[in-house]
Amino acid sequence: MIIDFLKNELKIRRITYDQLAAGTDISISTIKDIFRGKRTNPGIETIETMCKYLNVHIHAVNADGAYPFFDYLTKNLSQEQLALLDNFEKMEEHEKKVVFTVIKGFIDAKVK
């Protein structure tokens, strides 16, 4: 279930319910009710808002709460790193190529 997935993401990233509430403008009582199972149908807009805050694409999360492709990323990256990935995803292809070229240049220089 997606709620279990989101709860796990909060735990992995060490994000508190208070931080989630502050970052999403969802009331703390609503968030607590959702994650404690007191509110069983929070609504898609609420779920999408939490997913957006966590940089999780709601449509990539399956019914079991698995997020297979990006799961390894979200476990070890900071909010800043996740935001960078999100911004990268929004770039045009030619902009992505420039970023890859710059990164490759740094890596090549470090290896030498």
PyMOL commands that set and color helices and strands:
alter all, ss='L'
color gray80, all
select helices_A, chain A and resi 2-13+17-24+28-35+44-53+58-60+71-76+79-89+93-111
alter helices_A, ss='H'
color red, helices_A
deselect
rebuild
show_as cartoon
